């Protein structure tokens, strides 16, 4: 199935981050803070003062010195871990860099998948004329793979478990769109009924596993899917 043409990039950006709840903390110890970021909130502040509100900004107000290790797209909700000190930041940051963490996302996509599972293997690159959008680029794109698994069919919509094998910008969003099943409510890559089907991007980082900085044992955190 061929993905539809995309909507034109919006000429203006209105940022109205959610404020209730202000912070959802799932875990807090001497090394790390694990949070459930809501859809619509930036992971880190933008350069424009109007984009100052972010998960990082809110965490720093409560935990001075905390550091951001990884990010989620503004419209993606779910798990983010932040470090309370430099050693913890380096320990977990290296795991992300070397792809030693395990991340599971959940999404609702347009249409009914005709198989139970699969892998999307399409190289991705920045679409410079429509930044921050990404696009499939067989010449300049970086290798990108995403695993998907059907967990439910709901009246023309498929609920998926998604596992990014690589970690490119907008990877899951572009890959789903390219195979003809855009994520519902995706303002960058969905069109028509798929865009209108939800009032937010229906993509959620639901599970995250890594080695804890103290002791090195694997820990897994879960954030309930809000859609």
LINHUCOR-V295765 format. One record per helix or strand of 2 or more residues. SS is the DSSP state (2 for helix, 1 for strand). FROM is the first residue (numbers start at 1). TO is the last residue. Records with the same first field share a line. If there is no record, write none. Layout:
SS = FROM-TO + FROM-TO
This chain:
1 = 25-28 + 32-37 + 67-68 + 77-83 + 102-110 + 117-121 + 124-126 + 134-136 + 145-153 + 157-164 + 203-211 + 218-222
2 = 49-51 + 55-62 + 86-97 + 128-130 + 171-178 + 192-196
